Each structure stands twice: as structure tokens, then as C-alpha cells.
């Protein structure tokens, strides 16, 4: 077991280095940050001086090594655009993204699983067909379109919900939360629906497919023969067996929601890390971009590591194999 | 009976007076597509940052709603000899923290603009020395005669010396400084009519009225909340839903929507920004064209052919939805030095274009690459696409390379050796004076003399260069205007540039609010009135 964990940790370090290398290589092609950092009247000599001072005209290997050395110490430098430490910027924006991601994940799970079970049980029912059809809309419409439609419908035409922003937030130490205010909760509704729609469809169809398969197995037939109540059969016995792939997929999707809520955050002007990232790209703000990519790689690596460990823990067959190979 | 009636009447009157609500604290909310770079007034020389900070910090002079120069922290100034200015400062001004304003603060602020992290070094270096004669009198010398000095000073904001020293902010916020984030970047202490009580970069900035302000302003607002909203659709939706009272910029195609929606209206007008096309007239062979061995743009007939091929009316109607103002000069009417007699755009005449191209030796035209930004100016990419199709009609095959501004400027500017053959650019002279355009766009490229930095095609004419130097020092307005006119006429006759139009200002305002739209697209809080 220990060997397994150590192996995976080493692999994770390689993954991080590879991500850093690729990301850094791409930064040469994002455009010139210097022009965004100075006004139009700034002289050529000063621009070149700034370029030299920031080390932007050093050769690639030197810049990369400097970057790896600083990042491993947690020093991500100062944002070119905002002139603030990148670490503070990311720490400030993290709560917004995490809150949005968790609420969407909960929504996706909370609606997706019951809908999946229902459509598996009542395969040909009218409501099932309706669920399947509307879920198709969830996957086929692009995220920004859904976001803008929701804003128009519930923000402009029916002025029930705010059209942008996070509402009033309460500062608990270094974490700013929107859960404790009415405007914060209202502001959370539309963005999380937008973000959750795709995941919900995915989970619903996955649960449905798994359930359909499980419902055909022998032990379900025996349960029914025994006379167990249908509710108990579906939710206590069948559902548990469908959950392993669902957990794996949800774990990966959670990482992807956190990392790539960029479009939703842009449309709703949600002050999270995704919006920070897209603004950094527009302004060629390299310190923020590199810190963000490293952080996202770290999040994915951790989630995958946790998922793999959970897998070994849950599925006895994998445990036996690894024990066998160690001897 | 009469006594009772009178008593009742008085009671009613008193009752009505008591029921009338006291003057309510009004809150104004607005949004822009981005945010100010930071609160440091010397941090970035950029219109939006300087414009927003102009409500919190002030300078010796300022522009009013009609772009006329007014005294601000300086009450009067004179120019007894070409390089000397006497400036009298206003008395009785307090900074937001209660400190008094005097000449020491001006001298300190000037020195601060010359520190490493400052992006106002150009303005700072317009002053050679600044001496204090007494607490409210300064003697300023310039390295060379500069008739528009006080116009440039309108954006050199004055900070409080004691406050900056106390908070270790005597140097402008520097990107290279790994430890300091710059106190002045997150906190402010100016003399302006508003203070900043809350600042979250890229999220929200809250302004509160400063009750100790030295002047009288027309606005009736107590609190202003600013949020950046990056997506245009979200911004417009926020205005229509009433969540904000004013937004800009509004995409040109949304003007009709704002007109048709209840409670909001578009506020538009020509900006003091001229959009134009430039051509590489320097290299012996164009970097990106099908013509080998020579440079077609060196021939005036080719440049004139390009000019006559572009239909500015069509661009105005179809691309800009009627919102642009076709231009013949490289400066807008609001800029000092503008002469309406010279502002006739080149005539649209594609037949003449073909004839000129044939005469110049290109009867079948030629091909070249055009560089264009796609997120910097209003409808920039669409303008370039329209120009491409218009040139195709006279035989010029344009390969359009439209890129985001970070990449575009990274390619075409000096630090990349002006890697372009044909490009689109926009320019607002920071001093609202023609000399800025002469110096940056019309003079031959010259690194030592700091000229022609944005003259990407290196249009070079000896007399125009000479005029640049002359108008820089000429103080007689009539002589100066004559020189400016002469230079512009040379540029037009030689077809050095192809001016297109003034781009439109595009704001969206709630019917409850009244604001003044300045030609340099700056939003001055002093003019907001809410019903």
C-alpha cells in the first residue's frame, strides 16, 4: 500500500513538471505583456528596461528554471496587471469558485441521481421521456448561451434574480462566503444551474445506464421473488452497485468544474478564479496564468490520487493484486 | 371658526413638512468592461484608470465636460519666459485624511512620477525643476518650451507627501518588487470630491462623497458603487434590469435595444479618438506582400489608390451603424489644432484607384497582409474586414491578420521592430493637442529624440519633422495653428496616412440619472445627477 502511494506521488510530481513545462512554453505565444503594463506615452527605452528587469528577454530554459524554483517555494510573483501578489489574488478568489463549484456539484448529484433512477425504473413513461429530452438541451446548448438566456429570463424579463455578481458576502476570516446573506444565495442560483446542467445530464444518464444493467441481475430477481418492497430494492440494493462509476466520474467532473468554470464566471461576472484567469490571458499577465495552471494541475492530481486510493479501498480485487505484486 | 381653520391649516402644513422625506442619500451604481489598474495615480498612464482616479485625486488643472482646461489645485499660472512658469496654488484644500495641501505635496508628487515603478515619467520629465517660493507658489522650469504644459499636467495627480511617507508609498508601485504590493495601489488619499471606502480589484470599488471638498460640484450623489462587468451582454442586461444605473461601453448593435427598453437610453457621441490605417513607407521591400524587390507604398499613387478605394460612408452605415464620424484629419474636432477646412475625407473613387494603380505599374494589383487588433477599438475587426473587401474590388488582395491586442501590439510595435506592412490603429492625443499626434505619429522614427514611436510605417517628411519641433515651442497661437495646418496639409497631399473616422462613444444610462459624456471617454462623477 505504501509503495503504491509513493509511486503515485512521484508520478504526480512528474505530471506537475510536465504541465509547468507545456504551459510555460505556450506563454511565449500569448502576446506582449509589456505593452499592457505601460501607457502609450512610455518611451521605448523604458519599455526595454522593464522587459529586462522582469527577465522577459532571457532564454527559455533560464526563465523556466527560475519559474520552477520560485513556484516550489510558493512565490508566484506579482501580477503584471494588478501589481498585487498573485498568491493573495488567488486566495481571495478561491472561495467564490469553490462555493459555486460545490453548489453546482450538489445540484447535479441531487437532481441527477434521482432522475437517473426514475428514468431507469419507468423506462417508457412520459415523464421519463421528458427528462431525457430536456437533459439533451443541457448538453447541446453551449454554457454561455444557457447563462445569457437565464439572465434574460430571470433577471430582465422577470426581475426575480440578480443579473451579475455575487451579492453581499460575509467575511469569515480569510474566506468570503455568500451563503449567509439573502442576496448572496439569490446570486448563486443562476450560475450554479448553468454550471450544473451538463454534469446533471451526465450523472443522470450514467445512473440510468448502470441501473438498467443492475436491474437485470439475478440478485434483484431473487429480491423481488422474496417479496421485498420495490423501494427497498431500487434504492438500497440496486443503487449502491451503480455508485462506483458515478463517484469516479463525479470526482473528475468536480475537478473540471473548479478549473474550468471560466465561461460561467465570465457571463455572470462571478469573481472567482476562472474570471481572474481569463482576464490574465487577455492582458498576457503571465504570473497569474502560470500560478493558476500549477494550482489546477495540483487540484486534479490530488483528486485523482484520492479517487485511486478510494478505489483500492473499496474494491477488494485491486487490494489483492497489489499485495501479490509486492511479495 | 376662523381661528380653528387657521390652526388646522397650520397643523396640516406642519404635517406635510414633517412627512416630506429628508434629502435621501443617493446611491449610483455603474459598470465598465474592465477595472482601473490600481489606485496608484502614477501606476499606469491609461485613460480609464486616470479617468476614474480623477474623481479621487486631482491635479493642478482639469478638463471640464466640454474638454476645456480649468484651474483645479492651481488657481493661476503664467509663462513669463519660454521655459519658466509661475504657478499659484489654491489655499484651504484638505486631503481626505485631513492633511493640508501645499507646494510640498506638488513637488513630492512630481518627484514620485520619476520613480522606477511610475508610468507617468513622460509627464514628469516635462518638468525640469520645481521650486517652492512659498507654501502656495511654485516656479517651474521646462527642458524645452512647451505651450501645452498645463494640459499635460491635468493628469499628473497630486498625492499627500506626509501620507505617502507614513505608509512607505514614496515610490510608485513596482511590478519587479517581490515584497511590496504598494500601499498606494489599494488605498488612496487625494483631494477629490470622492473617497474610496472599499476596493476589491476586479470586483467592486465603493466611493463615498467627501464632505470636506474644496469646491462646489453639480452632483447630488452620496455613494457610488463601481463593478467591472466583462461580458457585453451581461453589462447591458444589468442596465436594463435596473441593477446598475450606467454602463459603458455598450456594443453599437445594442443601441436600438436600449432605445426600445423602458427606463434606459443610449448616450452616444463622437470620441476624440481617430481610427486610421497606416502603411510601411520605409522598407525597400515590404515584409508581407507579393511584390518583390520594391515597396509599392513608396509610390504616392499607390497610397492615393488605397485612399480612394475606401468607402467611409459605407463603413459608417454598415459597420458602425451610423455611429462613426468620417475623418480627413488625424485629429478630432475636440483636439487643439483642428481645422474644419482641412477635414475633408478622401473621395471614394474606385475607378480612380484602379487607374492610379495601373499608372504606378500594378494594373493587376498585388497582395499584402494587414494587421488588425480585434478587441481594442469599436468594431475594429469588422472595419478591417470591410477595408479588405473594398480593396479587393480594386485588385488588392489583402490577407487579414486580426489578433487580440496583446498579440497585435506585441507584433507591430517598436520592440518587435515594427513588423507590419499595413495596419489599423487608433489614437487619442493625451494632451488633447495636435503636437502629441505630430510627435508620436507624424514624425520620422527617432529613438534618441523619442519621436515617431507609434509611426509604425515610418512616414517621413523633413518639413513635417521640422514643424513638429517648431510647434513644440511656438507660443503664438496664430503662428502655431498655421504651422499645424501646413503639416497636416503635407500629410494629406502625400497620403501619409489613411484617416478613417472618429469612433463613437457608447454609454447606456438609466432614465433616472443624468451624466455628462466627455469626448475622451472619461466619466467624471462631478456631473452625476439622480432624480
Boltz contact constraints between the chains, C-beta under 6 A:
constraints:
  - contact:
      token1: [A, 31]
      token2: [B, 406]
      max_distance: 6.0
  - contact:
      token1: [A, 31]
      token2: [B, 407]
      max_distance: 6.0
  - contact:
      token1: [A, 31]
      token2: [B, 410]
      max_distance: 6.0
  - contact:
      token1: [A, 32]
      token2: [B, 410]
      max_distance: 6.0
  - contact:
      token1: [A, 35]
      token2: [B, 409]
      max_distance: 6.0
  - contact:
      token1: [A, 38]
      token2: [B, 119]
      max_distance: 6.0
  - contact:
      token1: [A, 39]
      token2: [B, 45]
      max_distance: 6.0
  - contact:
      token1: [A, 39]
      token2: [B, 46]
      max_distance: 6.0
  - contact:
      token1: [A, 39]
      token2: [B, 119]
      max_distance: 6.0
  - contact:
      token1: [A, 41]
      token2: [B, 45]
      max_distance: 6.0
  - contact:
      token1: [A, 41]
      token2: [B, 122]
      max_distance: 6.0
  - contact:
      token1: [A, 41]
      token2: [B, 430]
      max_distance: 6.0
  - contact:
      token1: [A, 43]
      token2: [B, 450]
      max_distance: 6.0
  - contact:
      token1: [A, 44]
      token2: [B, 414]
      max_distance: 6.0
  - contact:
      token1: [A, 44]
      token2: [B, 447]
      max_distance: 6.0
  - contact:
      token1: [A, 47]
      token2: [B, 415]
      max_distance: 6.0
  - contact:
      token1: [A, 53]
      token2: [B, 176]
      max_distance: 6.0
  - contact:
      token1: [A, 78]
      token2: [B, 175]
      max_distance: 6.0
  - contact:
      token1: [A, 80]
      token2: [B, 175]
      max_distance: 6.0
  - contact:
      token1: [A, 82]
      token2: [B, 201]
      max_distance: 6.0
  - contact:
      token1: [A, 83]
      token2: [B, 38]
      max_distance: 6.0
  - contact:
      token1: [A, 83]
      token2: [B, 173]
      max_distance: 6.0
  - contact:
      token1: [A, 83]
      token2: [B, 175]
      max_distance: 6.0
  - contact:
      token1: [A, 83]
      token2: [B, 182]
      max_distance: 6.0
  - contact:
      token1: [A, 83]
      token2: [B, 185]
      max_distance: 6.0
  - contact:
      token1: [A, 84]
      token2: [B, 181]
      max_distance: 6.0
  - contact:
      token1: [A, 85]
      token2: [B, 181]
      max_distance: 6.0
  - contact:
      token1: [A, 148]
      token2: [B, 233]
      max_distance: 6.0
  - contact:
      token1: [A, 151]
      token2: [B, 237]
      max_distance: 6.0
  - contact:
      token1: [A, 155]
      token2: [B, 237]
      max_distance: 6.0
  - contact:
      token1: [A, 155]
      token2: [B, 241]
      max_distance: 6.0
  - contact:
      token1: [A, 156]
      token2: [B, 237]
      max_distance: 6.0
  - contact:
      token1: [A, 156]
      token2: [B, 240]
      max_distance: 6.0
  - contact:
      token1: [A, 156]
      token2: [B, 241]
      max_distance: 6.0
  - contact:
      token1: [A, 159]
      token2: [B, 241]
      max_distance: 6.0
  - contact:
      token1: [A, 163]
      token2: [B, 237]
      max_distance: 6.0
  - contact:
      token1: [A, 163]
      token2: [B, 238]
      max_distance: 6.0
  - contact:
      token1: [A, 163]
      token2: [B, 241]
      max_distance: 6.0
  - contact:
      token1: [A, 163]
      token2: [B, 243]
      max_distance: 6.0
  - contact:
      token1: [A, 164]
      token2: [B, 229]
      max_distance: 6.0
  - contact:
      token1: [A, 164]
      token2: [B, 234]
      max_distance: 6.0
  - contact:
      token1: [A, 164]
      token2: [B, 238]
      max_distance: 6.0
  - contact:
      token1: [A, 266]
      token2: [B, 230]
      max_distance: 6.0
  - contact:
      token1: [A, 266]
      token2: [B, 231]
      max_distance: 6.0
  - contact:
      token1: [A, 267]
      token2: [B, 231]
      max_distance: 6.0
  - contact:
      token1: [A, 267]
      token2: [B, 234]
      max_distance: 6.0
  - contact:
      token1: [A, 269]
      token2: [B, 229]
      max_distance: 6.0
  - contact:
      token1: [A, 269]
      token2: [B, 234]
      max_distance: 6.0
  - contact:
      token1: [A, 271]
      token2: [B, 203]
      max_distance: 6.0
  - contact:
      token1: [A, 284]
      token2: [B, 406]
      max_distance: 6.0
